[in-house]
C-alpha cells in the first residue's frame, strides 16, 4: 500500500459490512444508504472475516455483526479488532487495518468459492467460540426473513447440530425431506460430529441461493444464547 490512506482530521461513521467475496464488499450506514465497493485489499478482509477477530456492532440484544469505520469521503474503511493489543488502567491499544475503497467493478470468478469458504469458517468459529450464526439481509433495519441459522445445543445431555431456515428451500434435494407443509421454515437436526458439521455450509448455501440475493446483500450475524 503506497502511503498511509487515513489522515489526521478524517471523519466517518460506523458501517456494517457484508461478506467480502469476489473482490466486493457492501457497507450499511445507520440512517444512510447502502453502498457496494471494490477494494484492492479484498484478500485481507476476506481472510479475516468470520474469524471472531473483527470489531462488531449490535444487531439486537445478544446479536452482533462485523463493522468498520467508513470515512466520509468513501475512500477508506478502517477495520478494528474486537480485542485490544494492550490495556492499562487508562487506555486501550488497537491495531487497525485501513482498506482502500473504489467504485464497484465486476466481481471476480471466486464469488461462490469465497462465500462457501467464508460460511465454513464462520461455522467453525461458532463451534470453537460457542456462538451461533445467522445469515440474513444486511442493514440496520433488516427484516427477520429470509434467514438461515446454525447453532449447537444440548438435548438430553448430547450435543446437537441444528440448521434452520425460512422460507423453506423448496426444490433442494438436501432440504426437501425436512420440509413440512404448513410450517414457515425447515430444520435439519443431527448429532454434533465432525461429519455432520462439515455439511453445514452446503446446507446453508442450498437455502441462501434460493433467496435471489447476492452475497453482498447479506450479513453474518453472530450471537450467544
N, C-alpha and C positions, 0 to 999 in steps of 0.2 A: 504494500500500500504506500503510495507516494505522499509523504507528509502526514500530518495528523488532521483528519477532517472535522473534528469537533473543536470549535474555537471558543475562547472566553466571550461571554455575552450571548451565546446561542440559547434560544429558548425553544420550548416544545411542550409536549404533553404525553401522558401515559397512553399507550395504544395496545390493545390486544393484537396478537399476531397469529396468523394461520400457520398450518404446516408449510414449511419451505420445501417445495418439490419442483423439479423441472426448472430450477433457477428463479422461480417466482415466489413471492410472499405477499399476503394481504394484511393491511392494518385496519383496525377499527378504533376510532377516537370517540369517547363518550360525548354524545350530543353533536357529533360531526359526521362527515361522510366516510365511507369505506373506500380504500384505495388499493389497487393492485400495483406491485412494483417488481421490477427485475433488480437483482443485486449481484454484483461481481463477487460478493463474499458469501454466496449461497452455500458453498460447501461447508463453511464454518458453522452457519446456522443450522443446516440440515444435520450435521454430525452432533450438535449439542442439544437439539430439541428432544423432548420426551426422555431425557435422562434424569430429570428431577433437579437439575442444577441451574436452570434459567429462572430469573425472577418471575413472580406471578402477581396477578391481580384477582380480586374476588369476583366470582360469577354470582354466587349467592352463598349463604352460610354453609361452610364446610366444603365449598367447591371453588376451584381456582383454575385460571388459565394463564398460560405463558404470556408475558407482556414485556414491552420495552419502551424506551423514551424516544418518541418521534420528534425530530426537530421541525420547527415551524416552516422552514424552507423546503421540507420534504426531500432532503438530500441525504439525511443521515438517520440511522437507527442505533441508539445506544442500548446494548443488551447488558444488563447487570445480573450477577449471580444471585441465587436465593440466600446464600450464606456468605458472610464476610470472611476475608482472608485473616484479618486480625481484629481483635476487640480489646478495649480497655475501659476504664470507668467513664471516660468522656467521649470516646469516638469509636466509629466502626470504619474499617477499610475494605473497600470492594475493588475487584479487578474487572472493569467493564470492557466490552468489545464494541468498537464502533464499526457499523456496516454501512457501506455506500448504497444509496438507492437511486434508481434510474427509472425512466418511463418503461412500462412493461413491453417486453419483446415476446416473440413466440416461445413457448416453453420448449425445453429440450426433450429428447425422446425418453427421458428417465422418469417421467411423471409417475407411472404406475409402480415401477420398481422402488422409487423413492418413498412413495406413500405406503406401500406394503412394508418396507423396511422400518419406516417410522412407527407404524402400528405395532410391529413386532417388538420394537424397542420399548414402546410405551407399555405394552403388556408385561414385558419382563421387569420394567421398573416398578409396576404396580405389584407384581408378585414379591419382589425383594423389599419394596418400600412400604408394603401394607397399605396401599391406596387402591382406589377404583378408578376406572377410566370411562368417560362418556364422550363419544364423538357426536357432535351436533353442529348446528349452524353457529357461525361466529357472530360477534356483535354484542353490544351491551344490552340490547332489548330482544335477544333471540327467542324464538318460540320454543316450546317444550318438545315439539316433534318436527322433523324426524330425529331419532336418536338411536345410538347403539351403545350399550353398556357392557363392560366386562368387570366382574367382581369375583373375588374369592370369599367364601363364607364357610361357616361350620354348620353341619347338620348331623345331629346325633353324635357330635364329637369328631366327625370326619370332615376334612376339607373338601369343599365342592366348588367347581368352576362353573360360573353362570355367564352366559351371553344372552342379553335381552335386547330386543329391537322393536321399534314401531315406526311406520306401519309394517305389517307382515311382508317379508320379501318373497312375494309370490313368484313362481317360476324358477326358483332356485332349488336344485336337487339337494343341496345341503339342508335347506330350511323347510321344504315342503312337509316332511314328516312331523315337524314340530308346530305347524300352523293349525290352529283350532278355529273353526267357524264361529263368528260372533265375538271373538276376542280382538282387542285393539292392537295387540302386538304378538310376538312369538318369543319363546325362550328355549335355549338349549342348556341342559344341565348335565354335568358329568363329574365323577370323582376327580379331584385335582391331582394330576400326574403330569409328567413331562410330555407324554404324547397328546393328552387332551388340551394342555395349554398351548402346545406348538400349533394346533389347528385354529386357535382363536383368531389370529389375524385374517385367515382365509374366511372364516365365518363372518367376521365384521365387514370385510371387503364385499362379500356377496350381498350383504344388506345395503351398505353405503352406496354402491354403484347403481342401485335402483332408485336413488333419490333425485337423479337428474341434476346433481350439483358437482362443481369442480372441487378438488381438494382445497383450493384457496378460499372457498366459501365456508369452510368448516373450521372448527376449533376443537382442540383436545382439552377436555375438562378433567382435572384430577381432583380427587377428594378422599376424605376419610369418613367412615361411618360414625 
